[in-house]
Amino acid sequence: MTKPFRNNAGIALFNSTGQVFIARRYRNDGPEIIHKGLEWQMPQGGIGDQEAPRTAAFRELFEETGVSKAEYLAETEWITYDFPPYFGSPSHRLAKYRGQRQKWFALRFCGKDDEINVLKVRNAQPPEFDMWRWERLAVIANIVVPFKRHIYFHVMTAFSRFAAGFSDPKIDVR
């Protein structure tokens, strides 16, 4: 029997200079593993059973960053990725899934950088990140775990019009 994909919303948050928000994961979460030097990612999280994907994106953005001032720019179609092989506890909340089925949202940050806090607990959700920064969209696929690279390349292509100085990226999609 094939496991299902988990519905998930991803967020490419752009600042006023056209850079995108990325944060560093500091620990594994079941099949969502990190590799040394490839701990960076954009915010993403599960979509509730009765939750609209765009609503989930804004909720996840707030839970993971504290950002509440952002405006919608665009979204992708649904795209998927498989988790790497997982040999941990079968009771882990993500163990029942094959991977994630994601809809990505481009949002424009309308607040101030000092409002961002990735270390604070919000909506009873523990922090996933220990630091953050603004980065050029063209390099993000090179600093994420390999099993997500094709997703990030897709997001880069879909949202390049919102990025400053975007040029055709040179990425390794292995």
Secondary structure, DSSP 8 states (H G I E B T S, - for coil): ----EEEEEEEEEE-TTS-EEEEEE-S-BTTB---TT--EE--EEE--TT--HHHHHHHHHHHHH----EEEEEE---EEEE-----S-TTSTTTT-SEEEEEEEEEEE-S-GGG--TTS-BTTB---EEEEEEE-GGGGGGGS-GGGHHHHHHHHHHHGGGSTT---------
